[in-house]
Amino acid sequence: MDAACSTQLIDGDGVFNVSGVDHFIKEVKLEECGLSYAVVSIMGPQSSGKSTLLNHLFGTNFREMDAFRGRSQTTKGIWIARCAGIEPCTVVMDLEGTDGRERGEDDTAFEKQSALFALAVSDIVLINMWCHDIGREQAANKPLLKTVFQVMMRLFSPRKTTLMFVIRDKTRTPLENLEPVLREDIQKIWDSVPKPQAHKETPLSDFFNVEVVALSSYEEKEEQFKEQVYNLRQRFFQSVSPGGLAGDRRGVVPANAFAFSAKQMWQVIKDNKDLDLPAHKVMVATVRCEEIANEKFSSFIANENWRELEEAVQSGPVSGFGRKLSSILQSCLSEYDTEATYFEEGVRSSKRQQLQEKLLQLVQPTFQDVLGHLRSGALEDFKNAFEKALNAGEGFSSSADSCAQSCISKFDKGCEEAVIEQAKWDTSKTREKLQRDIEAHISSVRTAKLSELTTLYESKLNVALSGPVEALLDGANDETWPAIRKLLRREGELAVHGLSNALSGFDMDKETQNKMLTDLENYARGLVETKAKEEAGRALMRMKDRFATIFSHDSDSMPRVWTGKEDIRAITKMARSASLKLLSVMAVIRLDDELDNIEKTLTLALFNSPSNNATSKSISTIDSLASSTWEQVAAEKTLITPVQCKSLWRQFKNETEYTVTQAISAQEANRRNNNWLPPPWAILALVVLGFNEFMTLLRNPLWLGVLFVGYLVSKALWVQLNISGEFRNGALPGLLSLSTKFIPTVMNLLKKLAEEGQAPPTNSNQSMNSSAQSDVTTNGESSSSSSSSGSSPAKTIPIDTSG
């Protein structure tokens, strides 16, 4: 049989060899055994052959006593070794012998401590004793048995330990005769040992399985001894199986915690405390399971697959996240279960739960990131799908519902793939947030779309009403406001009908829809009122334009020429009456088809009242405009107050008075221009007094030629200078204008005559045409010059008249 190296577990001074034990466990690979291992210890008197028995029984190499050097202490403290060739793994401890002279009679503390340690750690305890001590009152094994039973009272062990009494140097007395005596001695010692109140009547069999074997003398009958040892060795094979020497596995510490458990037990024993094995087992399980859990937690953090998954999540959603992470977590927890499987179940489960919670706490931020990616992705998909649906012309509410349902379903599917099996985290809060985000987006889009629709129809109303209303007010008459009301009603109904159809796809409540339609109607009405207020602000300009149009144009819209035959007073009255009509139309807003007497009031107060010598009646009539409101008209409908009308009319009359004056001046000038011939008496005087000169001309025809040429030159100058046109504006302006044009006109005529004299005869017709064109051009230039020259007020009369 192969020998296993022995290691000192506890030295003679009671110091636990931590490093030595750790090295021993690694060498014999004890950590891999789980619960499938057994611990055997041996105790007995010093120099009773304990080490020799162990070496032959288990193939160990414990130090043995040299008989030639005499009896002395061989084993100091407690040694440990693995049994060679025995399965399952069996660890044997060789304890220092009792009753040794080296420690003295009174130094029994270490004996008791080592005995208690052996009972606490071992599944099987071998009691090595001499055969000749059986039945003796003062036998050497009695103190040892008392020690064993006393310390047993300090153990609170849930399992039964096998006490195997090995009778050494058996005599001829048969074992069948020795065993009853030994058992009787053992019972007596058990009965004599003081016990706690709870164990006063507890039988020995509740604590121990007692086995008795006998071996021949090693020195005298070595071959027989070895044969008996070989037979005994067979009993240690499969000792942990039910019915085996170590078959009671209750409270067994897993092999990977053996070193820690033994160290803690020895520390408690040295502190002279009661050793509660169940509590100790829980403590060992707690410490070891926590160590294993910490190792697995650190291993998980360093796991390459986890790191790659965590990094991938930072950049976006990961397909199969829940399945991948669940697999990594399950692998970590499975490794923990494998290493902690033999520890106390309650502690193991508790530490496993703590490990799982720590792992889940570690991965939860990543899980939340995944949910965040899913939520943001679903929201973005909803926005895109919703926009496409709206652009395709689908109804707003139906598009919102279908797109929202589709995106929520996609999010739910993503959550199912992201959920971790070990956690079962609730994703409802993220789902609710997604729903709130979708609803908020729908609300914002609804608001924007409704605003666009409102703006669209308001702009349509603006186009449909602003220009026509302005044109109607510009041509103010009795049909202006009825036409505006008809226009407002027609365009308002079209806009409301169009908006109502557009709103049908928004699934709005009736109250909100009616409010929007009412607001649109109010907008149309407000638009007309605003435009009316703008035009009322330009009332004076409109009145002046209307006065100028009527005063300066005839019934055929042709510009008037003041020839002296026109009735300026009647024309002025007609123009002012039209301007007053415009003022009365613009004075108030008439969208409700209510009657008023504003035109009559203005006519009586402003148009029909005498300008001079006003009677008390006229004064009272004018005073009717001394008010800020109109009768039967609400203040908010008033555009121009009575007082403002009176002020505007006064300003209007002052600013149009000049136009009337110019027209009168034009008539007088026209009369003077038409009467340019001298009076008849003057003509008669010229004939009588100029008779001699006339006869002279008849007698000398040359003078007729001279007169004819003079006539032609005068006629040409008359035409070129437009003398009748120049004097139409008065004598002084005419003279001033002619003085500036006379010399250039004469020079031009002379130049033309010179050109005509030098032209060849064949070109006479062309020259005549050119001369005619020159005359026309010169005539046009003269007319233009005469109309542009001169800056006196009298020259603006034709412009005012045409305007």
Secondary structure, 3 states (H helix, E strand, C coil): CCCECCEEEECCCCCECHHHHHHHHHHHCHHHHCCCEEEEEEECECCCCHHHHHHHHHCECCCCCCHHHCCCCCCCCEEEEECCCCCCEEEEEEECCECCCCCCCCCCHHHHHHHHHHHHHCCEEEEEEEHHHCCCCCCCHHHHHHHHHHHHCCECCCCCEEEEEEEECCCCCCHHHHHHHHHHHHHHHHHHCCCCHHHCCCCHHHCEEEEEEECCCCCCCHHHHHHHHHHHHHCCCCCCCCCCCCCCCCCCCCHHHHHHHHHHHHHHHHCCCCECHHHHHHHHHHHHHHHHHHHHHHHHHCCHHHHHHHHHHHHCCCCCHHHHHHHHHHHHHHHHHHHHCCCCHHHHHHHHHHHHHHHHHHHHHHHHHHHHHHHHHHHHHHHHHHHHHHHCCCCHHHHHHHHHHHHHHHHHHHHHHHCCCCCCCCCHHHHHHHHHHHHHHHHHHHHHHHHHHHHHHHHHHHHHHHHHHHHHHHCCCCCHHHHHHHHHHHHHHHHHHHHHHHHHHHCCCHHHHHHHHHHHHHHHHHHHHHHHHHHHHCHHHHHHHHHHHHHHECCCCCECCCCCCCCHHHHHHHHHHHHHHHHHHHCECCCCCCCCCHHHHHHHHHHCCCCCCCCHHHHHHHHHHCCCCCCCCCHHHECCCHHHHHHHHHHHHHHHHHHHHHHHHHHHHHHHHHCCCCCHHHHHHHHHHCHHHHHHHHHCHHHHHHHHHHHHHHHHHHHHHCHHHHHHHCHHHHHHHHHHHHHHHHHHHHHHHHHHHHCCHHHHHHHHHHHHHHHHHHHHHHHHHHHHCCCCHHHHHHHHHHC
